[in-house]
Amino acid sequence: MALSAVVELVDGQEAPAMFAAAAITALLGGGMRRWTRTGILDRSIIFTAVGATWVLISVVGALPYLLAGTFVRDGADTLVVIADALFESVSGFSCTGSTVFGAHNPIEAQGSGILLYRQITQWLGGMGIVVLVVAVLPTLRASGLGLIDAEAPGEGADRLAPKVVDTARQFWGVYGILTIAAAILLLGAGMNPYDSIAHALSAISTGGFSTRDSSIGHWDSVAVELVVMAVMIFGAASFTLHYRSFRKRH
């Protein structure tokens, strides 16, 4: 959220909504971390924690849309606006690709910050919010592996490192390297820096969000389409395989 706010400022836009959403999220996150129970958790608590995390992140993720008035339009009552914001947030973090943007509310009419935030939700959801939590909260200790298993059995069951926190960080390291590579390739294929980064985020996560109303078709470019296809295939493959391939080469 803070990054999206900075992008809006650089682009000459006002960003009070983004900064406000970032501040609220930081306060909530700080409070939750302070109240988090450490140690080993039993299986029922682990599955409850995973489900609660996805619900909470989706609700908090709707804040930028609500505070920025992204879905406020003539004829739409407050409940519809809230539903639209929550829908877009859930779609982003779950990498579903569905959207409520359309003819009545075009994507290209939105600010650069809110669109980058939208892309970032898919990038975070692509690897898994819970895996990210395990990577940045070492206090979870052994229970972190259970959280990864509950979130993504295929990834969590095969450890890359002795410590679960290291495993989660290595997943994100591979994910980050692939994202940077995708952005560079898209830049070389003809996208501008902003669009190349934005589409790298959604392509590697296989979510499909775009900063353009006509999505990848906007560029009408074989090179862009080939790069995006390759990135989506890499994104759909096992990150354990990516990591081990990288280690063997180095």
C-alpha positions in Angstrom: 0.0 0.0 0.0 2.8 2.4 0.9 4.6 1.6 -2.3 1.4 2.3 -4.3 1.1 5.6 -2.5 4.6 6.6 -3.5 3.9 5.7 -7.1 0.8 7.9 -7.0 2.9 10.8 -5.7 5.6 10.3 -8.3 2.9 10.2 -10.9 1.7 13.6 -9.7 -1.4 12.3 -8.0 -2.6 12.8 -4.4 -2.3 9.7 -2.3 -4.1 10.3 1.1 -6.3 7.2 0.7 -3.3 4.9 0.1 -1.3 6.3 3.0 -4.3 6.0 5.3 -4.9 2.4 4.3 -1.2 1.7 4.8 -1.3 3.2 8.3 -4.4 1.3 9.3 -2.9 -1.9 8.1 0.4 -1.3 9.9 -1.5 -0.6 13.1 -3.5 -3.8 12.8 -0.5 -5.9 11.9 1.5 -4.5 14.8 -1.3 -5.2 17.2 -1.8 -8.8 15.9 1.9 -9.5 16.1 2.0 -8.3 19.7 -0.9 -10.6 20.6 0.3 -13.6 18.6 0.8 -16.8 20.5 4.2 -18.4 20.0 5.2 -22.0 20.0 3.8 -25.2 18.4 0.1 -25.0 17.5 -2.2 -28.0 17.1 -3.7 -28.9 13.8 -7.1 -27.5 14.4 -5.7 -24.1 15.3 -3.4 -24.1 12.3 -6.3 -24.6 9.9 -8.4 -22.0 11.7 -5.5 -19.6 11.5 -5.1 -20.2 7.7 -8.8 -19.6 7.1 -8.9 -16.5 9.3 -5.8 -15.1 7.7 -7.3 -15.2 4.2 -10.6 -13.6 5.4 -8.8 -10.9 7.3 -6.3 -10.0 4.5 -9.2 -9.8 2.1 -11.2 -7.4 4.3 -8.1 -5.3 5.0 -7.2 -5.5 1.3 -10.4 -3.8 0.4 -9.5 -0.6 2.3 -7.6 1.1 -0.5 -10.5 0.7 -2.9 -12.9 2.0 -0.2 -10.9 5.0 0.9 -10.0 6.0 -2.6 -13.6 5.7 -3.7 -12.6 3.5 -6.6 -16.1 1.9 -7.0 -18.2 4.9 -6.1 -20.4 5.8 -9.0 -23.8 7.2 -9.9 -26.6 4.9 -8.9 -24.5 2.6 -6.7 -25.4 2.5 -3.0 -22.9 2.0 -0.2 -23.5 -1.7 0.1 -22.7 -2.2 -3.6 -19.5 -0.1 -3.3 -18.4 -2.2 -0.3 -19.2 -5.4 -2.1 -17.3 -4.4 -5.1 -14.2 -3.4 -3.1 -14.3 -6.7 -1.2 -14.8 -8.7 -4.4 -11.8 -7.1 -6.1 -9.7 -7.8 -3.0 -10.7 -11.4 -2.7 -10.2 -11.9 -6.4 -6.7 -10.4 -6.2 -5.4 -12.3 -3.2 -6.9 -15.6 -4.4 -5.5 -15.0 -8.0 -8.9 -15.8 -9.4 -8.8 -13.0 -12.0 -12.4 -12.0 -11.8 -13.1 -8.3 -11.7 -15.9 -5.8 -11.2 -14.2 -3.2 -13.4 -16.0 -2.8 -16.6 -17.7 -0.3 -19.0 -19.2 1.6 -16.0 -15.8 1.8 -14.3 -12.9 1.3 -16.8 -9.6 0.1 -15.5 -7.6 2.8 -17.5 -9.6 5.5 -15.7 -8.0 4.5 -12.4 -4.9 6.0 -10.9 -1.5 4.3 -11.3 -1.2 3.7 -7.6 -4.5 1.8 -7.1 -3.8 -0.3 -10.2 -0.3 -1.2 -9.0 -1.8 -2.1 -5.6 -4.3 -4.3 -7.5 -1.4 -6.1 -9.2 0.5 -6.5 -6.0 -2.5 -8.3 -4.4 -2.2 -11.0 -7.0 1.6 -11.2 -6.6 1.2 -11.7 -2.8 -1.6 -14.2 -3.3 0.4 -16.1 -5.9 2.8 -17.5 -3.4 0.4 -17.4 -0.5 -0.2 -14.9 2.2 0.4 -17.5 4.9 3.8 -18.5 3.4 4.7 -14.8 3.6 3.6 -14.6 7.2 5.8 -17.6 8.1 8.8 -16.0 6.3 8.6 -12.8 8.3 7.4 -14.1 11.7 10.2 -16.4 13.0 8.3 -16.6 16.3 6.0 -19.2 14.8 8.8 -21.8 15.0 7.8 -25.4 14.3 4.1 -24.5 13.8 5.1 -22.6 10.7 5.5 -25.8 8.7 2.0 -26.8 9.6 0.8 -23.4 8.3 2.6 -23.9 5.0 1.2 -27.4 4.7 -2.3 -26.2 5.4 -1.9 -23.3 2.9 -0.1 -25.2 0.1 0.5 -28.9 0.6 2.5 -29.3 -2.6 5.0 -26.7 -1.6 5.0 -27.2 2.2 5.5 -30.9 2.2 8.9 -30.8 0.5 11.3 -28.7 2.6 14.1 -26.9 0.9 15.9 -26.0 4.2 16.1 -27.4 7.7 14.2 -24.4 9.2 10.7 -23.7 8.0 11.3 -20.0 8.1 14.3 -20.4 5.7 12.1 -22.6 3.5 9.5 -19.9 3.2 12.1 -17.2 2.6 13.7 -19.3 -0.2 10.3 -19.8 -1.9 9.9 -16.0 -1.9 13.5 -15.5 -3.1 12.8 -17.7 -6.1 9.5 -16.0 -6.7 11.2 -12.6 -6.5 13.9 -13.5 -9.0 11.4 -14.8 -11.5 9.3 -11.7 -11.1 12.3 -9.4 -11.8 13.3 -11.5 -14.8 9.7 -11.3 -16.1 9.7 -7.5 -15.8 12.9 -7.2 -17.7 11.7 -9.5 -20.5 8.4 -7.5 -20.8 10.3 -4.2 -20.9 12.4 -5.6 -23.7 9.3 -6.8 -25.5 8.0 -3.2 -25.7 6.1 -2.4 -22.5 7.0 0.7 -20.5 8.6 0.3 -17.1 5.3 0.7 -15.1 3.4 -1.8 -17.2 6.2 -4.3 -17.4 6.4 -4.4 -13.6 2.6 -4.5 -13.2 2.2 -7.4 -15.6 5.2 -9.3 -14.3 3.4 -9.3 -10.9 0.2 -10.7 -12.2 1.8 -13.1 -14.8 4.1 -14.9 -12.4 1.2 -15.4 -10.0 -1.0 -16.6 -12.9 -3.7 -14.2 -11.7 -4.3 -12.3 -14.9 -5.0 -8.7 -13.7 -4.0 -6.0 -16.1 -3.6 -2.2 -16.1 -5.4 -2.1 -19.4 -9.0 -2.6 -20.3 -8.1 -4.9 -23.2 -5.4 -6.7 -21.0 -2.4 -8.0 -23.0 -4.3 -7.5 -26.2 -3.7 -3.7 -25.7 -0.1 -4.2 -27.1 -1.1 -6.3 -30.1 2.4 -7.8 -29.8 3.5 -11.4 -30.4 6.7 -10.7 -28.4 4.7 -9.6 -25.4 2.3 -12.5 -25.6 5.1 -15.0 -25.9 6.8 -13.6 -22.8 3.6 -13.6 -20.8 2.9 -17.2 -21.8 6.4 -18.3 -20.7 6.1 -16.4 -17.4 2.7 -17.9 -16.6 4.1 -21.4 -17.3 7.0 -20.8 -14.9 4.6 -19.4 -12.4 2.4 -22.5 -12.6 5.3 -24.9 -12.1 6.6 -26.0 -8.7 8.9 -23.5 -7.0 10.7 -26.4 -5.4 11.9 -27.4 -8.9 12.8 -23.9 -9.7 14.9 -23.6 -6.6 16.7 -26.9 -7.0 17.4 -26.1 -10.7 18.9 -22.8 -9.6 21.0 -24.5 -6.9 22.4 -27.1 -9.4 23.4 -24.4 -11.8 25.3 -22.5 -9.1 
